[in-house]
Amino acid sequence: MPRAERRTTQRGARLLRNALYTPGMALLGTKTYKNYIAGEWVDAVSGETFESTSPANGEAIGTFPLSGEEDVERAVDAAKAAFDEWRLVPAPKRGEILFRFGQLLADQKEDLAQLMAREMGKVLAEARGDVQEAIDMSFYMGGEGRRLFGQTTPSELRDKFQMSVRMPIGVVGVITPWNFPIAIPSWKMLPALVAGNTIVFKPATDTPTLGERFVELLVEAGLPTGVVNVVHGGGGAVGEALVRHPDVRVISLTGSRETGVAVLKAAAEGLKHVHLELGGKNAIIVLDDADLDLAVDGIVWSAFGTSGQRCTAASRVIVQRGVYAELQGKLVAAAERLRLGAGWEDDTDVGPVINEQALEKIHSYTGIGRDEGAKLLTGGEVASDNGLDRGFYYRPTIFGDVEPDMRIAQEEIFGPTTALIPVDSLDEAIRAANGVKYGLSSSIFTRDVNKAFRAMRDLDTGITYINAGTIGAEVHLPFGGTKDTGNGHREAGQAALDVFTEWKSIYVDYSGRLQKAQIDTD
Ligand code: UN1
């Protein structure tokens, strides 16, 4: 681009920034996007909009409709109308659309990853992993089109056949977070679709472009009109209207504990199915007999990967005293080697956090940890050197000598901050690990198989890792947690289908006479 042109308009400047920061990627500029309702791309009824910007450098990415109740109503009507036909499409055919979708994601993996590095901020390797998780889910749930297994059982009566089958429920409201902007929508929408439901999708306002790309590809894969609809906007307007709409029968939300409780209450009157995936305060236990270098690798990856913005992030490290000093030294050194930067730069280890509010919250926990008497070993500050002040960067932060009941060891921070908690024994470690309100993921590093099995039994979480960090769930096992992490449901695996289907038990009596169960059994 010639030099003079560079100064012409603000838009030109943004385009130039895109060109500089996203090598190999088609320029997006600040395109204006729309909702997708009943097969058409439409503005919000109010005409209002909001902007998506990059947490890495503040560049504008897109303008989106700031929707409200009327938009949700239209989308729900479209989804409801489409359900009548979609539920009758043979499940293997529905699955074939998911296979095509998986292939489209695979074809566009690099572009989507580049976009994710810009819009959400995660580093490219992780962004590719996020897209890969959705590809895996597409093929896994596509295959469900030929399974959707139910049970057949013998009858207690002669000449009688019985079975249970999964039935779709209707319109599903999908509310997703920004931290896995492609993977998490796939966890919710693909099982819902293969089971024959229709969808109204509200992507996070921090990652609307990725949400809209997801829907575009679903449409390209061949989903009929109205089966999936996207309504952009905030949780207060769009999310709440979805949760309250009488025709939305299922809500699947990944978000904060507070939002989860509010959704559950709002959905109670309508007796909706509500699936909640909420917070975590995940711990890695390191015992005296552990491979310490392996443990350090696991901790660094789990505490600072995705800038600590995973529900599964390790924000506590519970260490047996025999190795505490050595582990602390190795961990601090490893954390200080991490390079902060934009996610699309090759040598970046840790990208930005999602927005200014998140940055402030994370930094406030550094103050809280200090005030509680924990020892700040490294980090604890906003990074602003070398142009990082254009985005939201926080130094990987480690607190030492943390007591299990301190706030930094109890509350979800959702940033690159972790707390080292010294303990004397496995029992004490498990007590500390379980002594929080959340129960998503846990891990233990030990070479003792007996201790590993005790941890597998006694750690009160939905996911436990042995000799690995707290992150890295695969799509074909259930994902979710105990206690305040959710309300008993699971995503991924076969368990996901339970959220999006009703069981129907069917009895076929071919005896030609009235046979009474429990009575005519002799
Ligand atoms: C999340 O943080 O909400 O196991 C999802 C993991 C990823 C998914 C995390 N596969 O960390």
Boltz pocket constraint, residues with backbone or C-beta under 6 A from the ligand:
constraints:
  - pocket:
      binder: B
      contacts: [[A, 133], [A, 179], [A, 180], [A, 254], [A, 309], [A, 310], [A, 311], [A, 312], [A, 313], [A, 470], [A, 471], [A, 472], [A, 473], [A, 474]]
      max_distance: 6.0
